Amino acid sequence: MSKVRVGIIGTGGISHFHMHGYLAQAENCEVVAACDINEPKLKAFGEKYGIKNLYTDYNEMLAKERLDAVSVTTWNSVHCPATVAALNAGVSVLCEKPMAMNTEEALRMEEAAKKNGKVLQIGFVRRFGMDTAAAKDFIDSGAAGDIYFAEVSYLRRNGCPGGWFGDKRYSGGGPLIDLGVHVMDLARYLAGRPKPVAAYGFTFSNIGPGGGSAEKAWTIEVSGEFEHNVEDFATGFIRFDNGFVMHVSASFVLNIKEDYGDVVLFGTKAGIKLGNPSEYYTSDGKNGVLDGEKYNKPSGFTEIFDYEVAHFVDCVKNGTPCIAPAEDGVMLMRMIDAIYESARTGKEAVIKY
Ligand SMILES: NC(=O)c1ccc[n+]([C@@H]2O[C@H](COP(=O)([O-])OP(=O)(O)OC[C@H]3O[C@@H](n4cnc5c(N)ncnc54)[C@H](O)[C@@H]3O)[C@@H](O)[C@H]2O)c1
């Protein structure tokens, strides 16, 4: 394959970070088409990047353009239909997180990738950060021993994005599926990708969007078509087949001093906390930081998207094995579904295979 021919499905906020990544890979790929149901937004996107082939229907784009790959950067309810349509058209997909609305959709997407022999990468962008790379090397070297517990959080004091993010029909859920997914994925990835077997979860909708205060962290386009019906806060324990346990907490709205998030893993030889730089703590007091030369690369929001997109292009062009494959997206959807199910029933949810 010469240059990978790329289309963008969904030209909202995050698509610009994908575009930045594709433009940084201009010797290996070219974005030739874009699609959005919102025509003014689509037109502005086309003008900004000089993309002439614009569509309001992704099926039409897939039929008319000779594409090798697409980014699916729509709201969550379109991830599954757009991804399956692309894969069935013989096009590889970089699909934003969360992979889908639920496990059932995620399994259909994984199946379509297998059936068509195409790449389906899930947008677990934080896997590409240098904090994660340092922690992974440390854990993989055996220096942390066996990882048996992780405490992960992604907490916003007052950061409900509004719009479709607050409407389950489009998002599938609130902060757990939107924010929790990032840190849950990191913990499972670093712990060696064990298989989740059960969860005990709780969700709360006590405060509502905006928290009753004028302060608003950020807001995206809100239209009358969206309701607000997601949780403010979710928390839960997930148990894995190898004995590993994860505790996750995620909020859009919570009465805390300020936003914070942590990914901390505990092993028999050391504990590791992700950060810039990541840190480790041992029982003999030999604590330290994971800041080798290898990790001395910029790791801001834009850069990690650049690394993610570069990896995707490499997988499509050169057949490099994908480090954020569909099967991991499916596992995350199983974990999220189980927490929501347990929160509904008040009982532990067993994850069935
Ligand atoms: N990896 C990250 O850190 C990160 C950050 C933000 C958002 N995201 C994810 O990216 C996705 C998009 O989020 P966003 O913030 O860009 O939202 P957004 O609302 O800004 O953009 C979504 C776009 O999808 C379009 N769309 C909806 N249905 C469509 C369809 N059938 N065909 C084509 N376009 C369609 C909408 O019109 C909108 O322009 C979400 O899944 C979100 O979870 C990931």
The ligand as a Gaussian input file, in Angstrom:
#p B3LYP/6-31G(d) Opt

LIG

0 1
 N       -9.952000       9.810000      23.718000
 C      -10.353000      10.888000      24.363000
 O       -9.688000      11.406000      25.260000
 C      -11.664000      11.492000      23.964000
 C      -11.957000      12.825000      24.304000
 C      -13.174000      13.356000      23.898000
 C      -14.082000      12.570000      23.198000
 N      -13.778000      11.272000      22.916000
 C      -14.745000      10.412000      22.214000
 O      -14.856000      10.874000      20.870000
 C      -16.191000      10.723000      20.409000
 C      -16.693000      12.074000      19.922000
 O      -16.643000      13.004000      20.985000
 P      -16.596000      14.591000      20.691000
 O      -16.211000      15.228000      21.966000
 O      -15.799000      14.843000      19.474000
 O      -18.151000      14.848000      20.415000
 P      -18.776000      15.941000      19.423000
 O      -20.209000      16.043000      19.795000
 O      -17.941000      17.169000      19.416000
 O      -18.656000      15.266000      17.980000
 C      -19.409000      14.149000      17.604000
 C      -19.824000      14.350000      16.155000
 O      -20.425000      13.146000      15.657000
 C      -21.386000      13.589000      14.680000
 N      -22.287000      12.490000      14.327000
 C      -23.296000      11.985000      15.054000
 N      -23.910000      11.005000      14.361000
 C      -23.264000      10.890000      13.173000
 C      -23.435000      10.070000      12.032000
 N      -24.399000       9.152000      11.959000
 N      -22.577000      10.215000      10.996000
 C      -21.600000      11.153000      11.037000
 N      -21.399000      11.981000      12.097000
 C      -22.215000      11.843000      13.148000
 C      -22.066000      14.755000      15.375000
 O      -22.821000      15.547000      14.499000
 C      -20.869000      15.467000      15.963000
 O      -20.353000      16.451000      15.079000
 C      -16.983000      10.144000      21.584000
 O      -17.100000       8.767000      21.448000
 C      -16.141000      10.484000      22.795000
 O      -16.295000       9.555000      23.856000
 C      -12.585000      10.739000      23.261000

